[in-house]
Amino acid sequence: MSSARLPGTPRLLRALNDRAALELLLSRGPLTRAQLGELTGLSKVTASQLVERLEERGLVARVGEQAGGRGPNAQMYAVVPATAFVVGVEAGPAHVVAGVADITGNIVGRTDVAIGDGDDPVRVVHAAVVEAATAGGAPSERIRRIVLGTPGLVDPKSGEITFAWDLPRWHRGLLTALREDLDRPVMFENDVNLAAIAEQHSGAAVGAQDFVLVWLDRGVGTAVVLGGRLHRGSVGAAGEIGYLPVAGTQVSRDVSRRSKSGFRTLVDAAAVRAIAKTHGFKAAGAAEAVRAAISAGTAGSPFLDELARRISLGVASVGLVLDPELVVLAGEIGQAGGADLAQRVQHEVAAIAVVSPRVVATEVASEPVLHGAILTGLDAVREEVFGSTA
């Protein structure tokens, strides 16, 4: 009796091998056919056939030679960068920043477009995307995904912005309008969530499965990563810690109205500037005040200790619910505080709660939201392009 054969198995195996080879070329750089065969466990003949398939599809190309022993030099192959592009966009109340990356992740174009009073968000985003694409030499038909990072709530089901104080003209219906205007796939994501993706990829959270990123800036929020994946909640409100009722702060009875209440009134940029001033540190911004206090040594400790005590109230609340292994302090204030502020917060949390997560400062040097948007777009596009080899 003959054994049953699974239909399409050879084709599926080819697709899996092709995908594995493409991922290796992205992570390791140019490789020879022999190196691809060795790294994938394929025979020389199978590896050669794989490379030929990918060349025919325009996904890889020869980029040089590797000198060896006897015989001709071995050809080196790499993923063709212009196979596809993604655009990451960071939207703020004063400007929109857009960056274009090719499929290898290299950022090839960037622009910054100011937002004026009453400006139409579709016009602003359109201008940013087109300018960045032009700067990066990315043809519009090869832009496979546009990811916009925005403050406020993004509905996980519809993908629409549902609540964003800082961007009053950004509202339901905008997603459809942008898709129609740009004629490209567009998605929204919460800006702090995107910062966490950047941190997980190349920052302090590399390798962490359960962590919380606390964003301390003009606004306050958290991103929650559980089991290596973002947790957004049923309406996208997971992590909106700025609204957390904290003893001693005003509690708003109507969150639909702009009001100063909850945890954010203790630790946002305005609050940090006020604390700094009472301790004798006058600076143009909150981050500058924190850096000045750290530079002052022991003279800055009273200010930093008070700030750490305030931050620990939010961190402890999140920690008692989620029990994460790691908490990353990000945003301008978290970055300015560095290891000094992080250690003080860790000490305070351990003193007031039965959890004691490791608290560290962000290691993403600049534009974490923009980089998170690009990474999110790359994940989706690589799945589409590389998965299509089947």
C-alpha positions as a printed Julia matrix, in Angstrom:
390×3 Matrix{Float64}:
   0.0    0.0     0.0
   1.59   3.31   -1.1
   1.94   6.08    1.43
  -0.24   9.17    0.92
   1.48  12.25   -0.45
   0.69  15.72    0.73
  -0.32  17.84   -2.29
   1.99  20.75   -2.98
   4.68  19.62   -0.53
   7.67  20.21   -2.87
   6.35  23.68   -3.68
   5.88  24.46    0.01
   9.4   23.3     0.82
  10.81  25.48   -1.95
   8.91  28.46   -0.56
  10.19  27.8     2.97
  13.76  27.44    1.73
  13.49  30.64   -0.31
  12.15  32.55    2.69
  14.94  31.2     4.92
  17.55  32.26    2.37
  16.11  35.76    2.05
  16.08  36.2     5.84
  19.71  35.09    5.98
  20.7   37.57    3.28
  19.0   40.35    5.24
  20.63  39.46    8.55
  24.07  38.31    7.35
  24.59  40.49    4.28
  25.91  39.22    0.93
  26.51  35.46    0.78
  27.68  32.95   -1.79
  25.6   30.01   -2.97
  27.82  27.69   -0.95
  27.36  29.78    2.2
  23.59  29.82    1.72
  23.65  26.05    1.3
  25.71  25.6     4.45
  23.55  27.95    6.55
  20.25  26.46    5.34
  21.42  22.85    5.32
  20.71  22.5     1.6
  22.86  20.71   -0.94
  24.94  22.72   -3.41
  22.57  21.84   -6.25
  19.46  22.8    -4.28
  21.06  26.04   -3.06
  21.99  26.95   -6.64
  18.46  26.29   -7.83
  17.15  28.44   -4.96
  19.38  31.38   -5.92
  18.32  31.09   -9.56
  14.65  31.24   -8.55
  15.2   34.33   -6.44
  17.22  35.98   -9.22
  14.43  35.32  -11.7
  11.94  36.93   -9.36
  14.17  40.0    -9.02
  14.55  39.52   -5.27
  18.3   38.93   -5.19
  21.19  40.04   -7.38
  24.91  39.53   -7.71
  26.82  42.19   -5.82
  30.43  41.05   -6.02
  32.83  38.14   -5.76
  34.58  36.31   -2.98
  38.13  35.22   -3.65
  38.82  31.66   -2.62
  41.24  28.89   -3.33
  41.48  27.16   -6.64
  39.02  27.89   -9.39
  36.97  30.99  -10.17
  35.85  33.4    -7.48
  32.45  32.71   -5.93
  29.61  35.1    -6.74
  28.1   37.02   -3.81
  24.36  37.62   -3.65
  22.21  40.11   -1.74
  18.59  41.13   -1.5
  17.71  43.83   -4.05
  16.99  46.89   -1.85
  14.55  48.49   -4.31
  12.31  45.42   -4.36
   9.89  47.3    -2.1
   9.74  50.34    0.18
   7.89  51.31    3.34
   7.13  54.74    4.77
   7.04  55.46    8.48
   5.33  58.64    9.65
   5.41  60.27   13.09
   2.57  62.74   13.62
   2.77  65.45   16.27
   0.87  68.65   17.01
   3.45  70.86   15.27
   4.93  68.73   12.51
   4.87  65.41   10.66
   8.11  63.48   10.08
   8.28  60.82    7.38
  11.02  58.34    6.6
  11.33  55.91    3.7
  13.18  52.61    4.0
  13.93  49.99    1.38
  13.18  46.33    2.04
  16.58  45.81    3.7
  15.63  48.39    6.36
  18.01  51.08    5.15
  16.42  54.54    5.54
  16.91  56.26    2.19
  14.78  59.4     2.56
  13.42  61.64    5.31
  11.43  64.85    5.57
   9.79  67.09    8.16
   6.59  68.98    7.31
   5.22  71.69    9.6
   1.53  71.65   10.56
  -0.21  75.02   10.51
  -3.44  75.96   12.23
  -6.35  74.41   10.38
  -4.14  72.34    8.05
  -5.87  69.34    6.51
  -4.12  66.19    7.82
  -4.53  64.46    4.44
  -2.64  67.29    2.74
   0.11  67.29    5.37
   0.64  63.52    5.31
   0.5   63.47    1.52
   3.21  66.13    1.33
   5.42  64.32    3.86
   5.12  60.95    2.13
   5.76  62.35   -1.34
   8.73  64.45   -0.21
  10.34  61.53    1.66
   9.75  59.14   -1.24
  11.25  61.6    -3.72
  14.28  62.15   -1.48
  14.77  58.38   -1.22
  14.2   57.61   -4.89
  11.27  55.35   -4.04
   8.72  54.97   -6.88
   5.17  55.24   -5.55
   4.19  51.87   -7.03
   6.91  50.18   -4.97
   5.77  51.68   -1.66
   4.01  48.7    -0.13
   3.02  50.1     3.27
   2.65  53.45    5.06
   2.55  53.3     8.88
   1.55  56.4    10.86
   2.4   56.77   14.53
  -0.05  59.0    16.35
  -0.8   59.93   19.96
  -4.13  58.78   21.36
  -6.25  55.7    20.81
  -6.26  53.55   17.69
  -9.14  51.07   17.45
  -7.59  47.59   17.0
 -10.62  46.44   14.99
 -11.15  49.3    12.55
  -7.64  50.75   12.62
  -9.14  54.24   12.99
  -8.0   56.99   15.36
 -10.7   57.35   18.0
  -9.21  59.76   20.53
  -6.28  62.16   20.12
  -6.18  65.44   22.08
  -3.05  66.75   20.4
  -4.43  66.21   16.9
  -8.02  67.49   16.95
  -8.4   67.27   13.16
  -7.33  63.62   13.13
 -10.53  61.63   13.49
 -12.6   58.67   12.28
 -12.71  58.51    8.52
  -9.16  59.79    8.14
  -7.77  56.33    7.48
 -10.05  55.81    4.49
  -9.3   59.31    3.22
  -5.53  58.7     3.39
  -5.81  55.34    1.65
  -7.81  56.92   -1.16
  -5.49  59.91   -1.46
  -2.2   57.97   -1.39
  -3.54  54.87   -3.18
  -1.34  52.76   -0.92
  -1.98  50.51    2.12
  -2.02  52.78    5.19
  -2.27  51.9     8.88
  -2.3   53.84   12.16
  -0.56  52.76   15.37
  -0.22  54.42   18.75
   3.09  56.3    18.96
   4.18  54.81   22.3
   3.47  51.31   20.99
   5.77  52.03   18.06
   8.48  53.25   20.44
   8.23  49.9    22.24
   8.66  48.05   18.93
  11.85  50.02   18.28
  13.05  49.27   21.83
  12.35  45.57   21.36
  14.2   45.51   18.05
  17.37  47.42   18.86
  17.11  48.97   22.32
  17.02  48.04   25.97
  14.23  45.45   25.5
  16.01  43.17   23.03
  15.2   39.61   24.11
  12.58  40.64   26.69
   9.25  38.81   26.38
   7.28  40.77   28.99
   8.1   44.44   29.37
   6.51  47.84   29.77
   7.76  51.02   28.14
   6.86  54.16   30.1
   6.78  57.28   27.93
   7.63  60.47   29.86
   7.43  63.57   27.72
   4.94  66.3    26.94
   2.44  63.48   27.29
   2.54  60.32   29.42
   1.7   56.76   28.4
   2.88  53.17   28.41
   3.21  50.37   25.91
   2.65  46.82   27.11
   4.42  43.84   25.53
   3.38  40.38   26.72
   4.84  37.19   25.31
   6.81  39.27   22.85
   3.68  40.86   21.35
   2.04  44.25   21.82
  -1.07  44.21   24.0
  -3.44  46.91   22.76
  -6.61  46.08   24.7
 -10.17  45.83   23.41
 -10.41  49.48   22.28
  -6.71  50.32   22.02
  -6.57  51.92   25.48
  -4.1   49.52   27.11
  -1.29  51.61   28.54
  -3.07  54.97   28.75
  -1.55  55.41   32.19
  -1.75  59.19   32.02
  -5.41  58.89   33.04
  -4.61  56.64   36.01
  -6.33  58.05   39.13
  -3.64  58.67   41.74
  -4.23  59.78   45.31
  -3.57  63.47   45.7
  -4.35  64.35   42.08
  -7.55  65.66   40.58
  -9.87  63.0    39.16
 -11.75  64.07   36.05
 -15.37  62.95   35.69
 -15.31  63.47   31.94
 -12.24  62.27   30.05
 -13.72  63.53   26.78
 -12.87  67.04   27.96
  -9.29  68.24   28.05
  -8.42  68.46   31.72
  -5.39  68.16   33.96
  -6.01  65.09   36.06
  -4.54  61.74   37.0
  -1.0   60.42   36.93
   0.11  62.62   34.02
  -0.19  65.75   36.21
   2.63  64.36   38.34
   5.19  63.49   35.69
   4.5   65.17   32.35
   6.87  67.82   31.02
   4.98  70.7    32.65
   5.05  68.95   36.04
   8.75  68.12   35.77
   9.61  71.74   34.96
   7.63  72.86   38.0
   9.39  70.36   40.32
  12.77  71.37   38.92
  12.07  75.04   39.54
  11.22  74.42   43.19
  14.58  72.69   43.57
  16.48  75.52   41.89
  16.86  74.04   38.42
  15.5   76.44   35.85
  15.73  75.23   32.28
  14.0   75.73   28.94
  12.55  72.23   29.0
  11.93  69.26   31.28
  14.67  67.12   29.75
  17.21  69.93   30.13
  16.25  70.3    33.81
  16.75  66.57   34.43
  20.15  66.6    32.74
  21.18  69.65   34.75
  20.23  67.9    37.99
  22.24  64.83   37.08
  25.25  66.98   36.2
  24.92  68.72   39.57
  25.68  65.5    41.44
  24.45  65.39   45.04
  22.88  68.84   44.66
  20.46  67.36   42.14
  19.46  64.36   44.25
  16.45  65.94   46.04
  14.85  66.83   42.69
  15.64  63.45   41.12
  14.42  61.58   44.19
  11.1   63.42   44.14
  10.7   62.78   40.42
  11.52  59.09   40.92
   8.92  58.82   43.71
   6.29  60.27   41.41
   7.19  58.02   38.47
   7.23  54.97   40.76
   3.51  55.44   41.52
   2.65  54.69   37.91
   5.3   52.02   37.43
   4.23  50.19   40.6
   0.57  50.27   39.53
   1.39  48.73   36.17
   3.84  46.31   37.76
   1.29  44.99   40.26
  -1.15  44.21   37.45
   1.25  42.81   34.84
   4.39  41.8    36.79
   6.76  42.53   33.88
  10.39  41.53   33.93
  11.49  44.91   32.6
  10.38  48.54   32.59
  11.95  50.96   30.09
  11.8   54.7    30.75
  11.55  56.52   27.42
  10.47  59.85   25.97
  12.62  62.95   26.4
  12.46  62.82   30.22
  13.18  59.09   30.47
  16.07  59.4    28.06
  17.49  62.45   29.84
  17.31  60.69   33.21
  19.35  57.75   31.95
  20.57  55.09   34.34
  20.56  57.52   37.29
  16.8   58.17   37.2
  16.02  54.56   36.25
  17.87  53.2    39.28
  16.06  55.6    41.6
  12.69  54.52   40.16
  13.6   50.84   40.53
  14.49  51.44   44.18
  11.22  53.3    44.86
   9.06  50.65   43.18
  10.69  47.88   45.22
  10.01  49.9    48.37
   6.26  50.37   47.78
   5.21  47.21   45.91
   5.69  43.46   46.06
   7.07  43.48   42.52
  10.53  44.69   41.61
  11.01  44.79   37.85
  14.33  45.87   36.45
  14.02  49.52   35.41
  16.29  50.88   32.69
  16.51  53.9    30.4
  15.8   53.69   26.7
  18.66  52.71   24.41
  17.04  53.95   21.2
  19.05  57.09   20.53
  16.63  59.06   18.37
  13.17  59.05   16.74
  11.9   55.78   18.28
   8.35  56.35   17.0
   9.52  56.81   13.41
  11.79  53.77   13.61
   9.0   51.7    15.14
   6.69  52.7    12.29
   9.29  51.65    9.71
   9.9   48.33   11.47
   6.15  47.64   11.59
   5.88  48.34    7.88
   8.9   46.16    7.08
   7.46  43.18    8.95
   4.26  43.33    6.91
   5.95  43.97    3.57
   8.57  41.27    3.95
   5.79  38.81    4.75
   3.99  39.83    1.56
   7.01  39.92   -0.74
   8.95  36.98    0.63
   5.84  34.92    1.29
   4.82  35.34   -2.33
   7.7   33.08   -3.4
   5.28  30.18   -2.84
